[in-house]
Structure formats: C-alpha cells, structure tokens
C-alpha cells in the first residue's frame, strides 16, 4: 500500500527557516521523481521544487530559487525541502509528490505559515 507523509510544517516568522520532510513507502522510491508543491486557498497547486530519481538533477520555481533546497535519501525513502529566508507569500499547504511515467502519488500536505 502506497503511503506518503509530509511533516515539519509550522508557524515561522519572516526571514526564518523551516525543513519539511516527506517519507514514502509502498513503492520503489528510487524509481520516482520526487517533488514539492504548494497550494493556497482559491489557487492551483504549484510546483516548488523537484528532484530526479537519482538526486542528480533538481529544478526550482523562480520564486524560491536561492532560498529553498530539495534533497533526497533513497536509502531512507525520504525527500526534504530546506526553506530559508521565508516570506509571507510562502504561506501555503505543502505537498509531496512521487511521479513515474503517468503514475502520481500525493501526500496529505503540511501547513506552512510565515507571519510575524
């Protein structure tokens, strides 16, 4: 049974840092591209960052380049998103996704709120 679970969401002040984690099970993790997405009420879910199955290639939304870093550990079936210099506009529910060909698995999301 496939299971993806995000953790690490919290309330943080502007300029602060937060590290999100995603733990996966039930599929061959190292075969999947992993990504983080975020969504705010009334808006579409947007891609934040992605990482290739080997971890050798990463991609970031322009809005987070230089501030966020995605990484993965295939031995532990985990993917992380290190978020620095957080801004109020980073406030959203953050989702972890696994993708291989036409197969997509999503987690339930974790809330990140950036506010003073």
N, C-alpha and C positions, 0 to 999 in steps of 0.2 A: 504494500500500500504506500503510495506516494505521500510524503509529508514534507512541507516546507514551513519553517517557523522563523519569523523575524523577532529580534529583541534589541533593546538598547535605546528605544525611543524615550524622550524625556522633555521636560521644560528646561530651556537653557537661555542664558542672556545673549544678546547680540555680541558678536566677537568671540563667543565661546566655541568649544569643540564638543563633538559627540562621536561615538563609534557605534555603528549599527552592525549587528551580526545576523547571519542567516544560516540556519542549519537544515540540511536536507537529508532525506532518506527514502528508500523505496525505488530508487533508480540508479543507474550508473553515472554518478555525479561527474566524473572526469570526461564524459562524452558530451556534456551540455555546456553551452554558452550560458553564463550567469549574468544577470543584470539587476540593477536597482531602478525603480520607477517611483514617481510620487504623484499624488493627486490631492487637489484642494476642492472643496465643495463647489459644484457647478462647472467644474473644468474637467477636461480629459486627462487621463493618466499620461504622464510624460516620462520619457527616458531620461534618467540621470547619468548613469554610467553602465558600461558593460565590460565584460572580460571574457576572452576566448577560453576554450575548454582547457588549454594548457597553461593559461595565465600569461602567455607571451604577448598578448595584444590587448590593449584597453582603449576605450572610447568614452568621451565625456560630453555632456551638454555644454554649450558655450557658457551658460550661466554659472557653472560650477567648476570650470577649468581653473586649475591652480589652487583650488580650495579643498576639493574632495579627492580622495584616492580610493580606488576599488582594488581589492586583493582577494585571493582565494587560496585555500589549502585543500588540495584534493585528497590528502591522506585523512583529513578530518571531515570531509564533506561540508565545508563551511566557506562562506564568502562574506567579506566585511566591507563596510563603507566608512572610511575615516572622513569626518566632516570638520573642517576648520574654518575659522573666520565666518561663523554663521551669521546670516542676515534674517530679518523678519520675513522676507519673501521666501525663505527656505522652509517656512512652516507648511507642513503637509503630512499626509499619511504616506509612509514609505513602504513600498512593496518589493519583495524579492521574486525574481522570475528565473526559471530554468527553461531553456529552449534548445531543441534539437530537431531540425527539419521543421515539420508542421506541428510538432508536439510542444505545448507550453504548459508549464506548471507554475502556479502562483501561490504565494503565501497569503496570510490574512492581513498583513500590514502592521506597522507600528507607528504611533503618533510622535511626530517631532514638532515641538512648538518653540519658536525663537521669539522671546519677548522679555522686556525689562519690567 
